[in-house]
Amino acid sequence: MPQWGGGGEVCPRCQKTVYPAEKLLACSASWHKGCFKCKTCNGILTLSNYKDFSQDVYCRSCYQDKLHPHERNRKQLETKFSRQPGGGASSTPAAAPAGDEEE
């Protein structure tokens, strides 16, 4: 902790304290307005035009180009297994047929 106070919330981009006058809340974190930029192209973001993935922020273009397929596949899997009645019967392997084939 700093010698003269400080502490508080830390910006995930620059790791410095974020004060209320310069705070943006996004991705469960407090950001400096100047640090709220796309991780890939460094473009300036706003709360209405950003996308998040793995605690980082991206512009819509970079998100679509690089990250969207991974996110789409993850969401499809979550949806598929969450909609299965009775805990997802298709997610368990089928039982082997029983038989007395031991010799």
N, CA, C and O atoms as a GROMACS GRO file, in nm:
protein
  412
    1MET      N    1   0.085  -0.118   0.000
    1MET     CA    2   0.000   0.000   0.000
    1MET      C    3   0.089   0.124   0.000
    1MET      O    4   0.192   0.125   0.068
    2PRO      N    5   0.052   0.228  -0.073
    2PRO     CA    6   0.132   0.350  -0.077
    2PRO      C    7   0.145   0.414   0.061
    2PRO      O    8   0.057   0.399   0.146
    3GLN      N    9   0.254   0.486   0.081
    3GLN     CA   10   0.281   0.546   0.211
    3GLN      C   11   0.179   0.653   0.249
    3GLN      O   12   0.146   0.665   0.367
    4TRP      N   13   0.128   0.729   0.155
    4TRP     CA   14   0.039   0.841   0.184
    4TRP      C   15  -0.105   0.812   0.146
    4TRP      O   16  -0.174   0.902   0.096
    5GLY      N   17  -0.152   0.695   0.166
    5GLY     CA   18  -0.291   0.663   0.134
    5GLY      C   19  -0.300   0.596   0.000
    5GLY      O   20  -0.218   0.510  -0.034
    6GLY      N   21  -0.400   0.633  -0.077
    6GLY     CA   22  -0.417   0.569  -0.207
    6GLY      C   23  -0.491   0.438  -0.191
    6GLY      O   24  -0.597   0.432  -0.128
    7GLY      N   25  -0.434   0.333  -0.246
    7GLY     CA   26  -0.503   0.205  -0.241
    7GLY      C   27  -0.618   0.209  -0.338
    7GLY      O   28  -0.600   0.245  -0.454
    8GLY      N   29  -0.736   0.172  -0.293
    8GLY     CA   30  -0.854   0.179  -0.377
    8GLY      C   31  -0.850   0.083  -0.493
    8GLY      O   32  -0.775  -0.015  -0.493
    9GLU      N   33  -0.931   0.112  -0.594
    9GLU     CA   34  -0.943   0.024  -0.710
    9GLU      C   35  -0.828   0.049  -0.808
    9GLU      O   36  -0.780   0.162  -0.823
   10VAL      N   37  -0.784  -0.058  -0.873
   10VAL     CA   38  -0.669  -0.051  -0.963
   10VAL      C   39  -0.714  -0.077  -1.106
   10VAL      O   40  -0.792  -0.170  -1.131
   11CYS      N   41  -0.667   0.004  -1.198
   11CYS     CA   42  -0.698  -0.012  -1.340
   11CYS      C   43  -0.632  -0.140  -1.393
   11CYS      O   44  -0.512  -0.160  -1.371
   12PRO      N   45  -0.707  -0.226  -1.462
   12PRO     CA   46  -0.647  -0.349  -1.514
   12PRO      C   47  -0.545  -0.327  -1.625
   12PRO      O   48  -0.462  -0.416  -1.650
   13ARG      N   49  -0.547  -0.214  -1.692
   13ARG     CA   50  -0.452  -0.188  -1.802
   13ARG      C   51  -0.319  -0.136  -1.748
   13ARG      O   52  -0.214  -0.189  -1.783
   14CYS      N   53  -0.321  -0.032  -1.664
   14CYS     CA   54  -0.196   0.032  -1.620
   14CYS      C   55  -0.156  -0.002  -1.477
   14CYS      O   56  -0.046   0.032  -1.433
   15GLN      N   57  -0.244  -0.070  -1.406
   15GLN     CA   58  -0.219  -0.112  -1.267
   15GLN      C   59  -0.202   0.005  -1.170
   15GLN      O   60  -0.138  -0.010  -1.066
   16LYS      N   61  -0.259   0.122  -1.202
   16LYS     CA   62  -0.255   0.237  -1.113
   16LYS      C   63  -0.392   0.260  -1.053
   16LYS      O   64  -0.492   0.211  -1.105
   17THR      N   65  -0.397   0.335  -0.944
   17THR     CA   66  -0.522   0.364  -0.875
   17THR      C   67  -0.616   0.444  -0.964
   17THR      O   68  -0.574   0.538  -1.032
   18VAL      N   69  -0.744   0.407  -0.962
   18VAL     CA   70  -0.847   0.477  -1.038
   18VAL      C   71  -0.927   0.562  -0.940
   18VAL      O   72  -0.987   0.510  -0.846
   19TYR      N   73  -0.929   0.692  -0.962
   19TYR     CA   74  -1.004   0.784  -0.877
   19TYR      C   75  -1.142   0.807  -0.936
   19TYR      O   76  -1.160   0.793  -1.057
   20PRO      N   77  -1.240   0.842  -0.855
   20PRO     CA   78  -1.379   0.854  -0.902
   20PRO      C   79  -1.399   0.946  -1.022
   20PRO      O   80  -1.485   0.919  -1.106
   21ALA      N   81  -1.323   1.054  -1.034
   21ALA     CA   82  -1.342   1.148  -1.144
   21ALA      C   83  -1.303   1.090  -1.280
   21ALA      O   84  -1.349   1.139  -1.384
   22GLU      N   85  -1.220   0.988  -1.281
   22GLU     CA   86  -1.172   0.931  -1.407
   22GLU      C   87  -1.214   0.786  -1.426
   22GLU      O   88  -1.154   0.714  -1.507
   23LYS      N   89  -1.314   0.741  -1.353
   23LYS     CA   90  -1.351   0.600  -1.349
   23LYS      C   91  -1.455   0.560  -1.454
   23LYS      O   92  -1.555   0.630  -1.473
   24LEU      N   93  -1.431   0.447  -1.521
   24LEU     CA   94  -1.529   0.379  -1.606
   24LEU      C   95  -1.544   0.238  -1.551
   24LEU      O   96  -1.444   0.172  -1.524
   25LEU      N   97  -1.666   0.191  -1.534
   25LEU     CA   98  -1.689   0.055  -1.487
   25LEU      C   99  -1.725  -0.035  -1.604
   25LEU      O  100  -1.826  -0.013  -1.671
   26ALA      N  101  -1.641  -0.135  -1.629
   26ALA     CA  102  -1.666  -0.232  -1.737
   26ALA      C  103  -1.593  -0.361  -1.702
   26ALA      O  104  -1.486  -0.358  -1.642
   27CYS      N  105  -1.650  -0.473  -1.740
   27CYS     CA  106  -1.589  -0.605  -1.716
   27CYS      C  107  -1.557  -0.628  -1.568
   27CYS      O  108  -1.453  -0.684  -1.535
   28SER      N  109  -1.645  -0.585  -1.482
   28SER     CA  110  -1.627  -0.601  -1.338
   28SER      C  111  -1.498  -0.536  -1.288
   28SER      O  112  -1.437  -0.585  -1.193
   29ALA      N  113  -1.458  -0.426  -1.349
   29ALA     CA  114  -1.336  -0.356  -1.309
   29ALA      C  115  -1.354  -0.206  -1.330
   29ALA      O  116  -1.441  -0.162  -1.404
   30SER      N  117  -1.268  -0.129  -1.264
   30SER     CA  118  -1.265   0.016  -1.281
   30SER      C  119  -1.148   0.052  -1.371
   30SER      O  120  -1.034   0.011  -1.346
   31TRP      N  121  -1.176   0.128  -1.476
   31TRP     CA  122  -1.075   0.166  -1.575
   31TRP      C  123  -1.057   0.317  -1.576
   31TRP      O  124  -1.151   0.391  -1.547
   32HIS      N  125  -0.934   0.364  -1.608
   32HIS     CA  126  -0.915   0.505  -1.641
   32HIS      C  127  -0.978   0.528  -1.778
   32HIS      O  128  -0.978   0.438  -1.862
   33LYS      N  129  -1.030   0.646  -1.801
   33LYS     CA  130  -1.088   0.676  -1.932
   33LYS      C  131  -0.984   0.661  -2.042
   33LYS      O  132  -1.016   0.612  -2.150
   34GLY      N  133  -0.861   0.701  -2.017
   34GLY     CA  134  -0.755   0.691  -2.116
   34GLY      C  135  -0.702   0.550  -2.138
   34GLY      O  136  -0.639   0.522  -2.240
   35CYS      N  137  -0.728   0.461  -2.044
   35CYS     CA  138  -0.682   0.321  -2.056
   35CYS      C  139  -0.787   0.231  -2.119
   35CYS      O  140  -0.758   0.116  -2.152
   36PHE      N  141  -0.907   0.281  -2.135
   36PHE     CA  142  -1.017   0.200  -2.189
   36PHE      C  143  -1.006   0.197  -2.340
   36PHE      O  144  -1.082   0.263  -2.411
   37LYS      N  145  -0.910   0.117  -2.389
   37LYS     CA  146  -0.880   0.106  -2.532
   37LYS      C  147  -0.879  -0.041  -2.572
   37LYS      O  148  -0.859  -0.129  -2.488
   38CYS      N  149  -0.901  -0.066  -2.700
   38CYS     CA  150  -0.898  -0.201  -2.754
   38CYS      C  151  -0.758  -0.262  -2.733
   38CYS      O  152  -0.657  -0.198  -2.762
   39LYS      N  153  -0.755  -0.383  -2.682
   39LYS     CA  154  -0.627  -0.449  -2.657
   39LYS      C  155  -0.551  -0.476  -2.787
   39LYS      O  156  -0.428  -0.476  -2.787
   40THR      N  157  -0.622  -0.499  -2.897
   40THR     CA  158  -0.558  -0.533  -3.023
   40THR      C  159  -0.514  -0.411  -3.103
   40THR      O  160  -0.397  -0.400  -3.139
   41CYS      N  161  -0.606  -0.319  -3.131
   41CYS     CA  162  -0.574  -0.205  -3.219
   41CYS      C  163  -0.551  -0.074  -3.144
   41CYS      O  164  -0.516   0.026  -3.204
   42ASN      N  165  -0.572  -0.075  -3.012
   42ASN     CA  166  -0.552   0.043  -2.928
   42ASN      C  167  -0.651   0.155  -2.958
   42ASN      O  168  -0.626   0.271  -2.924
   43GLY      N  169  -0.763   0.121  -3.021
   43GLY     CA  170  -0.866   0.220  -3.051
   43GLY      C  171  -0.942   0.260  -2.925
   43GLY      O  172  -0.961   0.178  -2.835
   44ILE      N  173  -0.985   0.384  -2.920
   44ILE     CA  174  -1.059   0.436  -2.804
   44ILE      C  175  -1.197   0.370  -2.799
   44ILE      O  176  -1.266   0.360  -2.900
   45LEU      N  177  -1.236   0.326  -2.680
   45LEU     CA  178  -1.364   0.259  -2.660
   45LEU      C  179  -1.457   0.343  -2.574
   45LEU      O  180  -1.412   0.430  -2.499
   46THR      N  181  -1.585   0.316  -2.586
   46THR     CA  182  -1.686   0.373  -2.497
   46THR      C  183  -1.764   0.257  -2.438
   46THR      O  184  -1.748   0.143  -2.480
   47LEU      N  185  -1.847   0.287  -2.340
   47LEU     CA  186  -1.927   0.182  -2.278
   47LEU      C  187  -2.029   0.123  -2.374
   47LEU      O  188  -2.082   0.014  -2.348
   48SER      N  189  -2.059   0.192  -2.483
   48SER     CA  190  -2.158   0.141  -2.577
   48SER      C  191  -2.097   0.067  -2.697
   48SER      O  192  -2.170   0.006  -2.774
   49ASN      N  193  -1.964   0.070  -2.713
   49ASN     CA  194  -1.907   0.006  -2.832
   49ASN      C  195  -1.798  -0.097  -2.802
   49ASN      O  196  -1.724  -0.135  -2.892
   50TYR      N  197  -1.785  -0.143  -2.680
   50TYR     CA  198  -1.681  -0.239  -2.649
   50TYR      C  199  -1.737  -0.380  -2.635
   50TYR      O  200  -1.856  -0.399  -2.611
   51LYS      N  201  -1.649  -0.477  -2.650
   51LYS     CA  202  -1.679  -0.618  -2.623
   51LYS      C  203  -1.570  -0.668  -2.528
   51LYS      O  204  -1.456  -0.623  -2.536
   52ASP      N  205  -1.606  -0.759  -2.440
   52ASP     CA  206  -1.506  -0.810  -2.348
   52ASP      C  207  -1.486  -0.960  -2.367
   52ASP      O  208  -1.578  -1.032  -2.406
   53PHE      N  209  -1.365  -1.005  -2.339
   53PHE     CA  210  -1.330  -1.146  -2.346
   53PHE      C  211  -1.212  -1.169  -2.253
   53PHE      O  212  -1.109  -1.104  -2.268
   54SER      N  213  -1.225  -1.259  -2.159
   54SER     CA  214  -1.118  -1.294  -2.065
   54SER      C  215  -1.059  -1.171  -1.996
   54SER      O  216  -0.938  -1.153  -1.992
   55GLN      N  217  -1.145  -1.088  -1.941
   55GLN     CA  218  -1.106  -0.969  -1.864
   55GLN      C  219  -1.029  -0.865  -1.945
   55GLN      O  220  -0.962  -0.780  -1.885
   56ASP      N  221  -1.037  -0.868  -2.076
   56ASP     CA  222  -0.980  -0.764  -2.161
   56ASP      C  223  -1.090  -0.705  -2.245
   56ASP      O  224  -1.194  -0.768  -2.266
   57VAL      N  225  -1.069  -0.583  -2.295
   57VAL     CA  226  -1.170  -0.515  -2.376
   57VAL      C  227  -1.120  -0.497  -2.519
   57VAL      O  228  -1.001  -0.476  -2.543
   58TYR      N  229  -1.215  -0.505  -2.613
   58TYR     CA  230  -1.185  -0.498  -2.755
   58TYR      C  231  -1.290  -0.414  -2.826
   58TYR      O  232  -1.402  -0.401  -2.777
   59CYS      N  233  -1.254  -0.356  -2.941
   59CYS     CA  234  -1.354  -0.291  -3.025
   59CYS      C  235  -1.433  -0.402  -3.095
   59CYS      O  236  -1.389  -0.517  -3.099
   60ARG      N  237  -1.547  -0.367  -3.148
   60ARG     CA  238  -1.631  -0.468  -3.213
   60ARG      C  239  -1.561  -0.534  -3.331
   60ARG      O  240  -1.576  -0.654  -3.354
   61SER      N  241  -1.485  -0.457  -3.407
   61SER     CA  242  -1.417  -0.510  -3.524
   61SER      C  243  -1.312  -0.615  -3.486
   61SER      O  244  -1.310  -0.723  -3.544
   62CYS      N  245  -1.227  -0.584  -3.389
   62CYS     CA  246  -1.124  -0.680  -3.346
   62CYS      C  247  -1.187  -0.802  -3.280
   62CYS      O  248  -1.140  -0.914  -3.298
   63TYR      N  249  -1.294  -0.780  -3.206
   63TYR     CA  250  -1.364  -0.892  -3.142
   63TYR      C  251  -1.420  -0.986  -3.248
   63TYR      O  252  -1.405  -1.108  -3.236
   64GLN      N  253  -1.483  -0.930  -3.352
   64GLN     CA  254  -1.540  -1.013  -3.459
   64GLN      C  255  -1.431  -1.088  -3.534
   64GLN      O  256  -1.446  -1.206  -3.564
   65ASP      N  257  -1.321  -1.019  -3.566
   65ASP     CA  258  -1.214  -1.079  -3.646
   65ASP      C  259  -1.139  -1.189  -3.573
   65ASP      O  260  -1.106  -1.291  -3.632
   66LYS      N  261  -1.111  -1.168  -3.444
   66LYS     CA  262  -1.020  -1.258  -3.375
   66LYS      C  263  -1.084  -1.344  -3.268
   66LYS      O  264  -1.041  -1.457  -3.247
   67LEU      N  265  -1.184  -1.293  -3.199
   67LEU     CA  266  -1.232  -1.363  -3.082
   67LEU      C  267  -1.371  -1.422  -3.096
   67LEU      O  268  -1.404  -1.518  -3.026
   68HIS      N  269  -1.451  -1.368  -3.182
   68HIS     CA  270  -1.591  -1.410  -3.189
   68HIS      C  271  -1.609  -1.560  -3.210
   68HIS      O  272  -1.695  -1.618  -3.144
   69PRO      N  273  -1.533  -1.626  -3.298
   69PRO     CA  274  -1.556  -1.771  -3.315
   69PRO      C  275  -1.537  -1.850  -3.186
   69PRO      O  276  -1.613  -1.943  -3.159
   70HIS      N  277  -1.436  -1.814  -3.106
   70HIS     CA  278  -1.413  -1.885  -2.980
   70HIS      C  279  -1.529  -1.862  -2.884
   70HIS      O  280  -1.576  -1.956  -2.820
   71GLU      N  281  -1.573  -1.739  -2.873
   71GLU     CA  282  -1.684  -1.706  -2.784
   71GLU      C  283  -1.812  -1.774  -2.831
   71GLU      O  284  -1.888  -1.827  -2.749
   72ARG      N  285  -1.837  -1.774  -2.961
   72ARG     CA  286  -1.958  -1.836  -3.013
   72ARG      C  287  -1.959  -1.986  -2.983
   72ARG      O  288  -2.062  -2.040  -2.942
   73ASN      N  289  -1.846  -2.053  -3.002
   73ASN     CA  290  -1.838  -2.196  -2.974
   73ASN      C  291  -1.859  -2.225  -2.827
   73ASN      O  292  -1.926  -2.323  -2.792
   74ARG      N  293  -1.804  -2.143  -2.740
   74ARG     CA  294  -1.821  -2.163  -2.596
   74ARG      C  295  -1.967  -2.148  -2.558
   74ARG      O  296  -2.020  -2.229  -2.482
   75LYS      N  297  -2.033  -2.045  -2.610
   75LYS     CA  298  -2.173  -2.023  -2.577
   75LYS      C  299  -2.262  -2.133  -2.632
   75LYS      O  300  -2.360  -2.172  -2.568
   76GLN      N  301  -2.229  -2.185  -2.751
   76GLN     CA  302  -2.308  -2.294  -2.808
   76GLN      C  303  -2.298  -2.418  -2.720
   76GLN      O  304  -2.398  -2.486  -2.698
   77LEU      N  305  -2.179  -2.448  -2.670
   77LEU     CA  306  -2.163  -2.564  -2.582
   77LEU      C  307  -2.238  -2.546  -2.451
   77LEU      O  308  -2.303  -2.639  -2.403
   78GLU      N  309  -2.229  -2.426  -2.393
   78GLU     CA  310  -2.302  -2.400  -2.269
   78GLU      C  311  -2.451  -2.416  -2.290
   78GLU      O  312  -2.519  -2.477  -2.207
   79THR      N  313  -2.503  -2.364  -2.400
   79THR     CA  314  -2.646  -2.373  -2.429
   79THR      C  315  -2.687  -2.518  -2.451
   79THR      O  316  -2.791  -2.561  -2.402
   80LYS      N  317  -2.608  -2.592  -2.525
   80LYS     CA  318  -2.640  -2.731  -2.556
   80LYS      C  319  -2.653  -2.814  -2.430
   80LYS      O  320  -2.749  -2.890  -2.415
   81PHE      N  321  -2.560  -2.802  -2.339
   81PHE     CA  322  -2.561  -2.885  -2.220
   81PHE      C  323  -2.652  -2.832  -2.111
   81PHE      O  324  -2.693  -2.908  -2.023
   82SER      N  325  -2.685  -2.704  -2.112
   82SER     CA  326  -2.775  -2.652  -2.010
   82SER      C  327  -2.921  -2.681  -2.043
   82SER      O  328  -3.005  -2.676  -1.954
   83ARG      N  329  -2.952  -2.711  -2.170
   83ARG     CA  330  -3.090  -2.738  -2.210
   83ARG      C  331  -3.128  -2.885  -2.202
   83ARG      O  332  -3.244  -2.919  -2.223
   84GLN      N  333  -3.035  -2.972  -2.172
   84GLN     CA  334  -3.064  -3.114  -2.166
   84GLN      C  335  -3.150  -3.145  -2.043
   84GLN      O  336  -3.110  -3.110  -1.932
   85PRO      N  337  -3.265  -3.210  -2.059
   85PRO     CA  338  -3.346  -3.247  -1.944
   85PRO      C  339  -3.278  -3.357  -1.863
   85PRO      O  340  -3.215  -3.446  -1.919
   86GLY      N  341  -3.291  -3.348  -1.732
   86GLY     CA  342  -3.236  -3.452  -1.647
   86GLY      C  343  -3.084  -3.450  -1.637
   86GLY      O  344  -3.024  -3.554  -1.612
   87GLY      N  345  -3.022  -3.336  -1.656
   87GLY     CA  346  -2.878  -3.326  -1.637
   87GLY      C  347  -2.794  -3.352  -1.759
   87GLY      O  348  -2.672  -3.363  -1.748
   88GLY      N  349  -2.854  -3.363  -1.874
   88GLY     CA  350  -2.775  -3.375  -1.997
   88GLY      C  351  -2.738  -3.518  -2.030
   88GLY      O  352  -2.621  -3.555  -2.019
   89ALA      N  353  -2.832  -3.596  -2.070
   89ALA     CA  354  -2.806  -3.737  -2.100
   89ALA      C  355  -2.705  -3.753  -2.212
   89ALA      O  356  -2.632  -3.853  -2.215
   90SER      N  357  -2.698  -3.658  -2.305
   90SER     CA  358  -2.605  -3.673  -2.417
   90SER      C  359  -2.461  -3.646  -2.375
   90SER      O  360  -2.368  -3.674  -2.452
   91SER      N  361  -2.441  -3.591  -2.255
   91SER     CA  362  -2.305  -3.561  -2.212
   91SER      C  363  -2.241  -3.680  -2.141
   91SER      O  364  -2.122  -3.673  -2.109
   92THR      N  365  -2.315  -3.788  -2.116
   92THR     CA  366  -2.258  -3.904  -2.050
   92THR      C  367  -2.237  -4.014  -2.153
   92THR      O  368  -2.317  -4.028  -2.246
   93PRO      N  369  -2.130  -4.091  -2.140
   93PRO     CA  370  -2.105  -4.196  -2.238
   93PRO      C  371  -2.207  -4.308  -2.225
   93PRO      O  372  -2.259  -4.335  -2.117
   94ALA      N  373  -2.234  -4.374  -2.336
   94ALA     CA  374  -2.329  -4.484  -2.336
   94ALA      C  375  -2.267  -4.605  -2.267
   94ALA      O  376  -2.146  -4.629  -2.279
   95ALA      N  377  -2.348  -4.680  -2.195
   95ALA     CA  378  -2.300  -4.797  -2.123
   95ALA      C  379  -2.272  -4.910  -2.221
   95ALA      O  380  -2.342  -4.925  -2.321
   96ALA      N  381  -2.169  -4.988  -2.193
   96ALA     CA  382  -2.136  -5.102  -2.278
   96ALA      C  383  -2.237  -5.213  -2.256
   96ALA      O  384  -2.286  -5.230  -2.144
   97PRO      N  385  -2.270  -5.289  -2.358
   97PRO     CA  386  -2.366  -5.397  -2.341
   97PRO      C  387  -2.313  -5.502  -2.245
   97PRO      O  388  -2.195  -5.537  -2.248
   98ALA      N  389  -2.402  -5.552  -2.160
   98ALA     CA  390  -2.364  -5.654  -2.062
   98ALA      C  391  -2.359  -5.790  -2.129
   98ALA      O  392  -2.440  -5.820  -2.216
   99GLY      N  393  -2.266  -5.870  -2.089
   99GLY     CA  394  -2.256  -6.004  -2.146
   99GLY      C  395  -2.157  -6.088  -2.068
   99GLY      O  396  -2.070  -6.034  -2.000
  100ASP      N  397  -2.169  -6.219  -2.077
  100ASP     CA  398  -2.079  -6.310  -2.009
  100ASP      C  399  -1.979  -6.365  -2.109
  100ASP      O  400  -1.982  -6.484  -2.141
  101GLU      N  401  -1.891  -6.278  -2.158
  101GLU     CA  402  -1.797  -6.320  -2.260
  101GLU      C  403  -1.660  -6.351  -2.203
  101GLU      O  404  -1.565  -6.371  -2.278
  102GLU      N  405  -1.648  -6.355  -2.070
  102GLU     CA  406  -1.519  -6.384  -2.010
  102GLU      C  407  -1.488  -6.531  -2.025
  102GLU      O  408  -1.576  -6.615  -2.008
  103GLU      N  409  -1.365  -6.564  -2.056
  103GLU     CA  410  -1.329  -6.704  -2.073
  103GLU      C  411  -1.223  -6.744  -1.976
  103GLU      O  412  -1.180  -6.859  -1.976
   0.00000   0.00000   0.00000
